[in-house]
Amino acid sequence: MTSETNRFKHWMQAREGAVPLGTWIMSASPIIAEALGHAGYDWILVDMEHSPIDLAQTTAIMQALSGTPSEVVVRVPWNDAVTVKRVMDAGARSIMFPFIQSVEEARSAVASTCYPPQGTRGVAAMHRASRFGTASDYLARANDQVAVILQLETPEAVALLPEIAALDGVDAIFIGPGDLSGGMGLLGQIKHPDVQAALGDAAEAARKAGIACGIVGADPATVRGYVEMGFTYVAIASDLGLLMGAATASIRDIRGQAAPEAAGGVY
């Protein structure tokens, strides 16, 4: 038995054709994750940063998604080598690191995802990632199948995008619009012209650097706008955002109330 190719990594490298669309899992529910995996999303991110999802729940969600067409991305709670090692042993191959602030932090993130000599990931003989030892080529292919996504969330970090993108082993950048707005003194005002301009500049900087750049939007209209800006992979809200959006829209429709502005994004 051999290990499978990481399609998410291929999409980040190819950057051609339709923009890969995803969504966030925050509910800690394998059932909801599995359902969304059959809904047509190209990739689904398990969020360990801004949700109560722990390692055991992440593993269960990845198991649920393994029977669906969607590729799995895991956002770890921090740039921590021990957490990365455990998540990868559990089967994660595409790892998003939040709040990268320097080239040194970016380099450390990449190292934690790779076996020596390219990196510092610890070696175990038995885990879910190697199909419990039955994927005979796992160790030989593991480094090549990792996709590293680095999240830049402040003006200072975004300014370092060209340098961070140039590091070996960085497959994609992800811009966090919520934290970026806060760092600009415009907390929560993602649609402010200055924030929108900064997002467009980041997408352009990524294009010039030749690297995939992603973002999340709360609703389809916002997502379409991000695609037009030049973002090359985009998430549409989250499972809880989609649920609450549909739930509140339904009750407000019955009561004849105007719907509030969408707030389904995760940053």
N, C-alpha and C positions, 0 to 999 in steps of 0.2 A: 504494500500500500504506500502511495506517495502523497505528499502534501499538495494542496491546491494553490493556484495562483491568486494573489490578492488583486481583485478587480479594482478596488478603490485606488490602490497605488498606480495601476495602469491608467485609470482615468486622470489622475493628477499629472502623470508624465505625458500622456497623449494630448490632453486639452484640445480635443477636437470633437465635432458633432454636438449633440444636445448637451446642455449644462446638466450635470448630475444633481438631482434634487433629493434632499433628505429631510429628516425631522428629528426632534429630540425625544428621548424617553426620560421622563422625570418621575413617573408614577410608581416605579419599582414593581410594576406588574408584568410578568412574562406573557400573560394572556393578551394584554393590550399591545405589547411589543410584537407578538406573533401576528395579531390582526393587522397592525400597521405594516408589517413585513409583507403582507399579501395585498396591500392597498396600492402598490405601484411606485413606492419610493425606491430610488436607486440605493440609498444608504440610510442607515438609522444610527444615531449616536446615543449611546448609553451615558448619561451624565452623572458622574460621581462627584462633581464639584458643587453644583447648586441643587442638590436633591439628597434625600436620605439613603440613596442606593449604596449598599456596601459590596464587598467582594463576592459574597455568596449570592446576593441578588443579581449582581452583574453576570456571574456565571450562569445563573438560571435564565436570565434574559438572553444571553448569547446562545444558550441551548435552544431556546424557543425560536430565535431568529434563524438558526442553522437550517431549519426546514423551509425557509422562505427565500424568495429571490433577492432580498436586500442584503447589501454588504454591511458589516458592523464596524462602527467606530466607537472607541471608548475614550471619553474625556476623564482623565485622572484628576483627583482633587488638587494635586500640586505637583511640582517638578521634583518628585521624590523617587529615587532609584528603587527602593524597596517596594513601594506600591506598584511601580511599573513592572518589576520582575514578577510579582504575584499575578497581576492582571494578564501579563503575556503568557505566563505558564497556564493560566486559565483559558487561554485561547485567543486573546485579543491580538490583532496584527496591525491595526490602524489606530494609532494613539495620538490624541490631542492633548497638548500641554497648555494649561491656562497661564496667563499673566507672565509671559516671557519678557524680561526687561533688559537683557543685555546679550551680547554675543557669547559671553562665557556661560550664561544660563542656557542658551540655545545649544551650545556645544555639549554641555552636561546632559541635556535631555536626549540628544541623539545617542550619546555613549551608553545611556542606560537601556536602550532598546536593542543593542547589538551584542552578540557574543564576541569574545576576544578572537583575533587581535584588534578588530575594529572598535570594540566597545568594552563595557564592563558588566554586561548581564551575566548573572550566575547561571551555571549549567545544572540542570536536574535531569535524571534519567526517565522519570515517569511523571507525566502531567497531561492535561486535556489537549494542550496545543500540539503535542506530538502524537495525538490519538492514542495516548497511554502506551507509547513506545512502539506502536505498530507502523508509524510513518517512518520508513527506513531512511528517508532523505531529509528528515526534519532539520537536523543540525547543519547540514550542508546548505540548505536553502533558506533557513530562518532569517538571516540578516538581509537577504535580497527581497524577502517578502514583507518586510516591515515598512509601513507608511508612517512617517513622522509629520505631524501637523503642529505648528507652533502658533499659539494665539497671541497676537499683539493687541494690547488693549489701552495703551496710553499714547499721547502724542510723542513722548520720548521714545517709546518702543517702535512706533510706526516710522519714526525718522531713521531707525536702524534697519529698516526692512531690506535694503539692498545688501547690507553686510550679512545679515542673518540668512537671507535667501541663498547667498553664495556658499554657505557651509555644506560640506559633503554630508549627505544623509538627510537633509531637510527636503521633504517632498511637497509640502504645501504650507501656506500661511493662512491664518484665519483672523479676521478683524472682529474684535468685540465692540459693537457700536454703543452698547450701554455704558461700559466703563470708559470708552473713548469720550463720550459726551461728558461724563463726570470730570475726566481729566482736563477737559476744555472749559470747565466752569459752567457747563450747560447740562447738568445732571438730568437724565431722563428725556432731554429734548432732542431726540434722535432726528427728528424731521427739521430741526433748525438748519437754516441755510449753511451756516458755518460747519456744522457737523456733517451735513451731506457733502459739502465740498471736500472736507477732510477724507471722507470715505471714498469719494471719487479719486482723489489724489493717491490714496493707498492702492486702489485697484490699478491705477496707471503705473505706479511704481513697481508693482508686482509684474505687470505686463512687460515692462522694460527689463526687469530682472529675469524674466523667463521662468516664472514660477506660478503655480496655481494659487489662487487667492479666493477664500470663501468668506461667507457671512451668513447671518440668520435674519429673516424678516418675519414680522408678525402676521402678515396676510399676503394673499397672492399679488395684490397690486404693488406692495412694497418689494416683494421678491422679483417681480418683473422689472421694477426700476433698478434693482441691484444688478440684474443680468445686463440691462442696458448700460450700466456704468462700467461693465467689464469684469464683474466677479465671475469666476469660472466654475464654482460649485456653491450651491446655496441651500440652506435649510428653511423649511416653512414651519415656524412656530415649534410647538412641542405637543406631546400627547395631552398634557393637561391644558395647554393653550387651546388646542383644537376642541377638546371636550368642553371647556368653559365658554369658548366662543359660540359653539352650537347650542349649548344649554341656555346661555343668557339670551341669545338671539331668539330662541323658541319662546321663552317665557315673555320676553318683551313684545314679540310679534302678537301673541295672544292677548296681551294687555294693551296693545296699541301704543307702546312706548318706543321712543327713538333709541336705537342701539348706541352704546358708547363707542369711542374709538377703540379699535382692536388693540389688545395688549398681550398677544400670545407668544411673543418672542422670548428667547433666552439668551443671555449675553455673558 
